[in-house]
Amino acid sequence: MSAKGDGVNMPGSNGTATLTEVKIQNQCTNVTYPQVTGLKDKAVESHINDLIKKTVLDLIPPEGCDVYAEIFGNYQVGVNRNGVLSIKFDVYTIRIQAANGLNVQKSITVDLETGKNYRLHQLFRNNSDYKIILSRMIRQMIEERQLPLLKEFTGITDYENFYLTGNSLVIYFQEITYLPHYAGIQEFPIPYRQIRNLIKSDGPIARLLQDP
């Protein structure tokens, strides 16, 4: 399995990260992920890059081409400004002679100055009842989409998977967690304007709500 880097035209300025692409390729593998360059603090830069690489490698099955016919991975930048970088990573795998593959999605949301990787509960004020409120919003979206649940949605935890965009917090669940395989990974975007009174004043969402 080999990796190589290619430039991406994302110049760093005003609290943004400059990203370059890295590819992992062999006979069954084609995975692309970003690395951060140009940060003033090289220790922070290295820490973020190690985190990104580990997140991606953890999604790639170690059996490789002995077991899998295809391993394909890509990424999407949710937001990259005001010192906040949020990226989601998608990896699709299908075993040799299998009828169906599996998509797995992970994400990171980091502070570009400190390298801190945020967990969901670290976005919100203590005692804000954010889990109750967000769970209610997600439950409403499940009903509106008429999604066929495999089991009852009982609410979110402090450590649910999420990423940030320019205007929303996006919570998602892996395949087969609540829904049949064919439904895929469902994402539930929650606009910042609906949770302004819940977020930490010094957290990443508060920073994104400032003028860029």
C-alpha positions in Angstrom: 0.0 0.0 0.0 1.6 3.3 -1.1 0.8 6.9 -0.4 1.5 10.0 -2.4 0.7 13.7 -2.0 -0.9 16.1 -4.4 -1.6 19.8 -4.0 -5.1 21.2 -3.5 -5.9 24.8 -4.2 -7.0 25.8 -0.8 -4.8 28.8 0.3 -4.5 29.3 4.0 -5.5 32.8 5.3 -7.7 34.3 8.0 -7.9 31.3 10.2 -8.1 28.7 7.5 -5.9 25.6 6.9 -4.0 24.9 3.7 -4.6 21.3 2.7 -2.8 18.9 0.5 -4.2 15.5 -0.6 -2.6 12.2 0.1 -3.6 9.0 -1.8 -3.3 5.4 -0.6 -3.4 3.1 -3.6 -2.9 -0.5 -4.5 -4.7 -3.1 -6.6 -7.9 -2.9 -4.5 -7.4 0.4 -2.6 -8.0 4.0 -3.6 -8.3 6.2 -0.5 -7.8 10.0 -0.5 -7.4 12.1 2.6 -6.0 15.6 3.4 -3.1 16.8 5.4 -2.6 20.3 6.9 0.3 22.5 5.9 1.5 26.0 6.7 0.4 26.3 10.4 2.6 28.5 12.5 2.8 25.9 15.3 4.5 22.8 13.7 3.7 20.7 16.7 0.0 21.4 16.3 0.3 20.8 12.6 1.9 17.4 13.2 -0.7 16.5 15.8 -3.6 17.3 13.5 -2.0 15.4 10.6 -1.4 12.4 12.9 -5.1 12.5 14.0 -6.3 12.7 10.4 -4.1 9.8 9.3 -5.1 7.6 12.2 -8.8 8.3 11.6 -8.5 7.3 8.0 -6.2 4.2 8.6 -8.7 3.0 11.3 -11.3 2.9 8.5 -9.2 0.7 6.2 -9.6 -3.0 7.0 -6.2 -4.6 7.8 -6.9 -7.7 5.7 -6.6 -5.6 2.6 -6.8 -7.2 -0.9 -6.7 -10.7 0.5 -10.3 -10.3 1.7 -11.6 -7.2 0.0 -12.4 -6.6 -3.7 -12.6 -2.8 -3.3 -11.6 -0.3 -0.6 -12.5 3.3 -1.7 -12.2 6.3 0.5 -12.8 10.1 0.2 -13.4 13.1 2.3 -15.4 16.3 2.5 -14.4 19.5 4.3 -17.4 20.7 6.3 -15.8 24.0 7.3 -12.4 25.6 7.2 -12.4 29.1 8.7 -12.1 31.1 11.9 -9.6 28.6 13.2 -12.0 25.7 12.9 -11.4 22.7 10.6 -14.1 20.0 10.3 -13.7 17.1 8.0 -15.7 13.9 7.4 -14.1 10.8 5.9 -16.1 8.1 4.0 -14.7 4.6 3.3 -16.6 2.0 1.3 -15.5 -1.6 1.4 -16.8 -4.7 -0.3 -15.5 -8.2 0.3 -14.5 -10.5 -2.5 -17.7 -12.2 -3.9 -19.9 -10.3 -1.5 -23.3 -9.0 -2.7 -23.2 -5.8 -0.7 -20.5 -3.4 0.6 -20.4 -1.3 3.7 -19.9 2.5 4.1 -18.3 3.8 7.2 -18.1 7.5 8.0 -16.0 9.3 10.6 -15.1 12.9 11.2 -12.9 15.3 13.2 -13.4 18.9 14.3 -10.2 20.6 15.4 -9.0 23.9 16.7 -6.2 25.0 14.3 -4.4 26.9 17.0 -4.3 24.3 19.7 -5.0 21.0 17.8 -7.8 20.1 20.1 -10.2 17.6 18.6 -13.8 18.3 19.9 -16.2 15.7 21.2 -19.9 16.5 20.8 -20.5 17.4 24.5 -17.6 19.9 24.3 -19.6 22.1 21.9 -22.3 22.9 24.5 -22.7 24.6 27.8 -22.8 22.5 30.9 -26.3 21.7 32.1 -27.8 23.0 28.8 -30.0 19.9 28.2 -28.5 19.8 24.7 -29.0 16.0 24.4 -32.7 16.3 25.1 -33.2 19.1 22.6 -31.0 17.7 19.8 -32.6 14.2 20.3 -36.0 15.8 19.8 -34.9 17.6 16.6 -33.5 14.3 15.2 -36.6 12.4 16.2 -38.7 14.9 14.3 -36.5 14.5 11.2 -36.8 10.7 11.4 -40.6 11.1 11.4 -40.6 13.7 8.6 -38.4 11.5 6.4 -40.5 8.4 7.3 -37.4 6.4 8.0 -37.9 2.7 8.7 -36.2 2.2 12.1 -34.8 -1.1 13.0 -35.1 -0.2 16.7 -36.4 2.8 18.6 -34.3 6.0 18.6 -33.8 6.7 22.2 -31.7 9.8 21.9 -28.1 10.8 21.4 -25.1 10.4 23.7 -22.2 12.8 24.6 -20.0 11.1 22.0 -22.1 10.9 18.8 -20.4 11.3 15.5 -20.7 14.8 14.1 -19.1 17.4 11.8 -19.6 21.1 11.4 -20.5 23.1 8.2 -20.8 26.8 7.7 -24.3 26.9 9.1 -25.1 23.6 10.8 -24.1 20.9 13.2 -24.5 17.6 11.4 -25.0 14.4 13.5 -25.0 11.0 11.8 -25.2 7.3 12.6 -23.4 4.4 11.0 -25.2 2.0 8.7 -27.4 -0.6 10.4 -27.3 1.4 13.7 -31.0 2.5 13.5 -31.8 1.9 9.8 -31.7 -1.0 7.3 -28.5 -1.3 5.2 -30.2 0.1 2.1 -31.0 3.4 3.9 -27.3 4.1 4.2 -25.8 6.6 6.5 -28.4 9.2 7.4 -27.2 12.7 8.4 -29.2 15.1 10.5 -28.3 18.8 10.1 -29.2 21.1 12.9 -28.9 24.8 12.1 -26.8 26.9 14.4 -29.5 29.4 14.7 -31.7 26.8 16.5 -29.1 26.0 19.1 -27.4 29.4 19.7 -28.5 29.5 23.4 -26.9 26.0 24.0 -23.4 26.4 22.7 -20.3 27.3 24.6 -19.3 30.9 24.1 -15.7 30.0 23.6 -16.4 26.9 21.5 -16.0 26.3 17.7 -19.7 27.0 16.8 -19.5 30.4 18.5 -16.4 31.1 16.5 -18.1 30.1 13.3 -21.0 32.4 14.1 -18.6 35.4 14.1 -18.0 37.3 10.9 -15.4 35.4 8.9 
